[in-house]
Amino acid sequence: MEMTSGRLSAILAAGRILVTQEALATLRAGLTVIGWDYFLARFASKKIKTDADLEKDLSRLYPACGTIIDLLENDMSGGCQIEAMLSDAWHGNPLPGLIRELRLLISKIETALAVAAQGRTLKKRTQNSETRLFLATYDLFCEITGNDEPGIAGPLHRFTKQCAALIDSNIVVPETENSFQKRLPAALARRTGKINVLPIVLFSGKIAAPPQ
């Protein structure tokens, strides 16, 4: 599900968190990292790339997307020859939509590069993917609110449910607060430290171009 400002604002409101630009930026960055962590944990049994290999591939993908955007935009502001050749009467002109999607992809690659550079994509998992997600959203809630002990109450339960729904609609969050309050404290007691739910940099703009 797309992380629109409306959906992110609804998550903050569910957790009784004041909706500010800083809170929205932190939530967006945190959910991006948590989402990757969740899906990596789910597919951990399969053969996956090392952090170094991921960083290398993402570093190749980043300038490739930029090259495609530059070529298409130059054509569309000039003779439109490529645009005419790739368009047809049935499907119309696909290039404006493709450029928008590539720009969104580039912003995601920037954050993915930061995560891969930190060596955080491949870690030994001591919890299943759903439990780890609950712990991560707990830590994100603490990060946004500035409260290290927010309690296992209604706002955190609603915050976790909406975060989980945005990442994967198949995630099962305990429906009642009582069930949630039984599961999360047990997981918190077993863990040895907090989950780093944010990249080193919260991107307000573009990061430096990765090495060629």
N, C-alpha and C positions, 0 to 999 in steps of 0.2 A: 504494500500500500504506500502511496506517495506521501512524503512528509511535508504536507502543506502547512502554511502558517496557521490555518484554521484548526487543523488536527492537533498540531503542537500546542496551540493555545488551550484546546479542550483538555489535553493531558495535564497541563499546569493547573487549570481550573479544577480538575478532578482531585488533584492533590492539595487544593487550597493554597496554591503558590501564586504570588502576584505575577501577572504576565508582563514581563519587560523584555526588551531586546536582548539583554544579557542572558536572561533565563531561557529565552527561545534559542539563542545560539548555543548555549551549553547543552540544552536538551537535544537539539538536532545533532550536534557532534557526538554526544554520548550514545544516542540511539543508533547512530551509524556504526560506532565501534561495537556496541553490544550486539547489534544484528549480525555483524561479521563473526563475532565470537560464537554466537549461538549456532550459526550454520556451519562454522568450522568444527564445532564440537559434535554436531550431528553427523558430519561426514568424516570424523577422525579415523574411523576404521578403514577408510579407503586410502588409496595411495594419493597423497597430496604433496604439493611442492614445498620446498624449504623456504624460509623467509628470504634468503639471498636470491633464490630463483624467482620468487614472486616480485621482488624489488626490481630485478633485471627485466622481467617481462613487462611490468607496469611502466618502467622507464622507457621501454620501446613503444608502448602503446600511447603514452602521453603525447610525444611529438607527432605521432602518426595521425592522431585525431586532429591536432592543430593544423597539420598539413592539408587534410581533407577540407576542413573549414575554410582555410585561406584560399584553396583552389576554387571551391564552389562559390565563395563570396566574390572573388575576383571575376569569375565568369558571369555571375548574375549582375554585377555592376558594369559589365562591359558588353561583349557581343552576345552573351547568353547562348553560345553554341552548345556547351555541355548540357545546359539546362534544357534546351530544345531536344537534344538527342535522348535524354533520360526521361522526358515527359511523354505522355500519350493521352489520347482522348478518353480512355476508360479510367485511368488511375490518376490523372491530373499531374501536377508538378510535385514530386516527392522531396525536392531539395530543401525548401524552408523548414519542413518538419524534421528532416534529417539533421540539419544544422542545429536546430534547437536541442535535439536529443544528444548530439555530440557535445554541445556546450555543457549540458547536465552531466554527461559522462566524464568530461574533463574535470569537473569540480569533485566528482567522486574519486577519480584516480588520484587527485592531489592528496585527499585524506587517506586513501589506501596506501599510498607511498609512505606517508608518515607512520602508519601502523606497521607496515612491513619493515621499515627502517629501524623500528624499535624492537624488532624480534619478538613480537607479541602474537603472531598468528598461529604458531605451533607451540603449545604448552601442554604439559601433562594435565589432564582433567581429573580432578578428584570428586567432581559432582557430575550428575547427568546434565544434559544440555538445558533442561527446563529449570532445574534447581539453580544452576549457575546463572541463568538469566534473572531469576528472582533476586539472587544476591547482587547481581550487577545493577538492577534497577533500584534496589535499596541503596547502594552506594551512590548512584546517580541522584537519587532523591536527597541524600545527605549533601552531595556536592552543590546542588542547586539551592537548597534551603540554608546551607551553612550550619546545619544541626547534625552532629555526629551520632546522636541517639534520638531519632525521631519517634520511636515507638512503633509498634505493629498495630496500627489502628486504621480507621476508615480511610483517611486521605491516602495513606501509603498503599492500601489494598486497591483503591480505585485507580491510583497512579500506575500501579503495576499491571492491572488488567488492561488499561488503555495502551500502555507501552507494548505489552505482549501482543495485543491485537494488531498494532501497527507493524510489528516485525513479522509475525506469522499467525494467521487466524486459527491455525491448528493447535497453538499452544493452549494447554488447559490450565487456567488459573483457578484455584479453589473458589467456588461461587460465594461461600459464606465467609465472613470475617473470622469466625471461630476456626474453621479449617485452615485458613491462611495463617492465622496466629499460631497454630500448632506446627505447621510445616516450616515456616521461615526461621523462628528462633532456634529450632534444632539444627538447621543448616548453618546459621550464624555461629552457633556454638562449636561446630565441627571445623570451621575453616581456620586457617592460620594467618590470614591477612586480608586487607581490602583488595578489591579488583580495580585495576586502573582503567576506568571507563572512558577516559578522554585522551585524544591524541595530545602530543606535546604542545601543538599549536592549534588554537581555534581559528579556523580560516575566515578572516573577514574579507580577504582578497586572495589573489593567486600566490602560491609559493613559488620559489625560484624554480626555473625549468630544471628537470632532472638531467643527469649526465647523458650524453648521447652514446 
